[in-house]
Amino acid sequence: MFFIIGAVFGSFFNVVGLRVPLKRSFVQGRSACPHCNVTLKWLHLMPIVSYLLQRRKCPYCKMTIPIIYVVTECMTAALFSYSFIMFGYSVELINALLLISMLMIIFVSDMTYMVIPNKILLFFLLLFMSIRLWMLPDSFLMAVFGAFVGYSFIAVIILFSQGGMGAGDMKLFGVLGFILGWKYVLITFFIAVFIGGILSVIYLLRKKIKSNEAIPFGPFIVVGALMTFFKGDVFLNFYLQFFVS
């Protein structure tokens, strides 16, 4: 059930991630092919299934459908399912589903436009703050401190690197600091840098990108945040064991 719900929401997150940066409504206007602009029918919009049945092509112009659509649907479906397996019906499940939702929208928007929309960050931050105040009020100040650490840490990097990271990344780390706490938001950063560094070197060696070409950092933050949220203790213990002790 959670896999199906996740796939449906993943399809919706594609729409939100693609339209919000363009200041277009994601609740009005039917979905259309990005190449020929023909409005798609309901049977063309079934998450994951339609992509496979149509053999990755638009049913009208036969242009290849961007793979990011089905990737987002599959990732959301898998993560929703895993969240329920991990947490069952609990407050932590609500946090997990909201975090996944925010990160999937950011994944789409940053991969497509290299933009992390402020509206998305603010919307989800208000949701997380409301949940924290309602269900875990004693930890609210620590959550605020985590937001401060996440935001300030990236702000310092931007200052000293003269724009090596974007303001969207800084704001995203502020929100993640509120959700994950100050220790785990730092772990998220190092995981994102590690994965991003390895993939960048691979792409440079394969000449997929140029050495001075900008690449979106948001997707790496998404991966790092998800790994930290679900397995943060493992990475923290690894760090303490091999680098501190």
C-alpha positions in Angstrom: 0.0 0.0 0.0 2.8 2.4 0.9 4.6 1.6 -2.3 1.5 2.5 -4.4 0.9 5.7 -2.4 4.6 6.6 -2.8 4.5 6.1 -6.5 1.4 8.3 -6.8 2.9 11.0 -4.7 6.2 10.7 -6.6 4.3 11.6 -9.8 2.8 14.6 -8.0 6.3 15.7 -6.8 7.5 15.7 -10.4 4.8 18.2 -11.2 5.6 20.4 -8.1 9.3 20.3 -8.7 8.9 21.3 -12.4 6.3 24.0 -12.0 7.1 25.8 -8.7 10.5 27.2 -10.0 8.7 28.6 -13.0 6.0 30.1 -10.8 3.3 28.0 -12.3 0.4 26.4 -10.4 0.8 22.7 -9.7 -2.9 22.3 -8.9 -4.3 23.8 -12.1 -3.7 22.6 -15.6 -3.4 19.1 -16.8 -0.1 17.3 -17.4 1.3 17.6 -20.9 4.3 16.3 -22.9 7.2 18.7 -22.4 8.2 18.2 -26.1 4.9 18.5 -28.1 2.7 20.0 -25.3 -0.2 17.7 -26.0 -2.3 17.0 -23.0 -1.9 13.5 -21.7 -4.7 11.2 -20.9 -5.1 9.4 -17.5 -3.7 6.1 -18.9 -0.5 7.9 -19.9 -0.1 9.2 -16.3 -0.1 6.0 -14.3 3.1 6.1 -12.1 5.9 3.8 -13.3 3.4 1.6 -15.3 2.8 4.1 -18.1 6.5 4.8 -18.5 7.1 1.1 -19.1 4.1 0.4 -21.2 4.9 3.4 -23.5 8.5 2.2 -23.7 9.8 5.5 -22.4 8.3 7.5 -25.3 5.5 10.1 -25.6 2.5 8.4 -27.1 2.0 11.4 -29.5 5.4 12.8 -30.6 7.4 9.6 -29.7 10.1 11.7 -28.0 11.9 10.0 -25.1 10.3 10.8 -21.7 12.9 12.2 -19.3 14.0 9.4 -17.0 13.8 11.7 -13.9 10.0 11.2 -13.9 10.2 7.5 -13.3 13.2 7.7 -11.1 11.4 10.1 -8.7 8.3 7.8 -8.7 10.4 4.7 -8.0 12.5 6.4 -5.3 9.4 7.8 -3.5 7.6 4.5 -3.7 10.6 2.6 -2.3 11.3 5.2 0.5 7.6 5.4 1.6 7.6 1.6 1.9 10.9 1.5 3.7 9.7 4.2 6.1 6.6 2.1 7.1 8.8 -1.0 7.6 11.2 1.0 9.8 8.7 3.0 11.9 5.2 1.6 11.5 2.4 3.9 12.4 4.2 6.5 14.5 5.3 10.2 14.7 8.6 9.2 13.2 6.7 7.9 10.2 5.1 11.3 9.7 8.5 12.9 9.8 9.9 10.4 7.4 7.2 10.9 4.8 7.4 14.7 5.0 11.2 14.6 4.7 11.0 12.3 1.7 8.4 14.5 0.1 10.4 17.6 0.5 13.6 16.0 -0.7 12.0 14.5 -3.8 10.6 17.8 -4.9 14.0 19.4 -4.3 15.7 16.6 -6.3 13.5 17.3 -9.3 13.8 21.1 -9.2 17.6 21.1 -8.6 18.3 18.5 -11.3 16.1 20.4 -13.8 16.8 24.0 -13.1 19.6 24.0 -10.5 17.1 25.8 -8.1 15.9 24.9 -4.6 12.6 26.8 -4.3 12.2 29.0 -1.1 8.5 28.3 -1.1 9.1 24.5 -0.8 11.6 24.9 2.1 9.3 27.4 4.0 6.2 25.2 3.5 7.9 22.1 4.9 9.8 24.0 7.6 6.5 25.3 9.0 5.1 21.7 8.9 8.1 20.3 10.8 8.0 23.2 13.3 4.3 22.5 14.0 4.8 18.8 14.5 7.8 19.5 16.8 5.8 21.9 18.9 2.8 19.7 19.1 4.4 16.3 19.7 7.9 17.0 20.9 7.9 20.5 22.5 10.8 19.7 24.9 13.2 19.3 21.9 12.2 22.4 20.0 15.1 24.6 21.1 17.6 21.9 20.2 16.0 21.6 16.8 16.4 25.4 16.4 20.0 25.1 17.3 20.4 22.4 14.7 18.9 24.7 12.1 21.4 27.4 13.2 24.3 25.1 12.8 23.3 23.8 9.4 22.6 27.2 8.0 25.7 28.9 9.5 28.0 26.0 8.5 27.1 26.4 4.8 27.2 30.2 5.1 30.8 30.1 6.3 31.7 27.8 3.4 30.0 30.2 0.9 31.9 33.1 2.4 35.3 31.5 2.3 34.9 29.8 -1.1 33.4 32.9 -2.7 30.2 31.2 -3.8 31.3 27.6 -3.9 27.8 26.6 -2.8 24.5 28.3 -3.4 22.1 30.1 -1.1 19.5 27.4 -1.8 21.9 24.8 -0.4 22.4 26.9 2.7 18.7 27.3 3.4 18.2 23.6 2.8 20.8 22.7 5.4 19.0 25.1 7.8 15.8 23.1 7.4 17.7 19.8 7.6 19.4 20.9 10.8 16.0 21.5 12.3 14.9 18.0 11.3 18.0 16.0 11.9 19.8 17.9 14.7 23.2 19.5 14.6 25.3 16.3 14.7 23.5 14.6 11.9 23.2 17.6 9.6 27.1 17.8 9.6 27.2 14.1 8.8 24.8 14.8 5.9 27.1 17.4 4.6 30.2 15.1 4.6 28.2 12.3 3.0 27.0 14.6 0.3 30.5 16.0 -0.4 32.0 12.5 -0.5 29.4 11.1 -2.9 29.4 14.3 -5.0 33.2 14.3 -5.2 33.4 10.7 -6.4 30.8 11.1 -9.0 32.3 14.4 -10.2 35.7 12.8 -10.7 34.1 9.9 -12.6 32.2 12.3 -14.9 35.3 14.3 -15.5 37.3 11.3 -16.4 34.5 10.1 -18.8 34.3 13.7 -20.2 30.6 13.9 -19.3 31.2 17.4 -17.8 33.8 20.1 -18.1 36.1 21.0 -15.2 34.5 24.5 -14.9 31.0 23.3 -15.4 28.5 23.8 -12.5 26.6 20.8 -11.3 23.6 20.7 -8.9 24.6 19.8 -5.3 21.0 19.3 -4.2 20.7 15.7 -5.3 23.8 14.8 -3.3 22.3 16.5 -0.2 19.1 14.5 -0.8 21.1 11.3 -0.7 23.1 12.3 2.3 20.0 13.5 4.2 18.2 10.2 3.6 21.1 8.1 4.5 21.6 10.1 7.7 17.9 10.1 8.6 17.6 6.3 8.4 21.1 5.2 9.4 22.6 8.2 11.1 23.7 6.3 14.1 25.8 4.0 12.0 27.7 6.8 10.4 28.1 8.6 13.7 29.5 5.5 15.4 31.8 4.9 12.4 33.2 8.5 12.7 33.7 8.2 16.4 35.4 4.9 16.2 37.9 5.6 13.4 38.5 9.3 13.6 38.1 10.2 17.3 39.1 7.3 19.4 
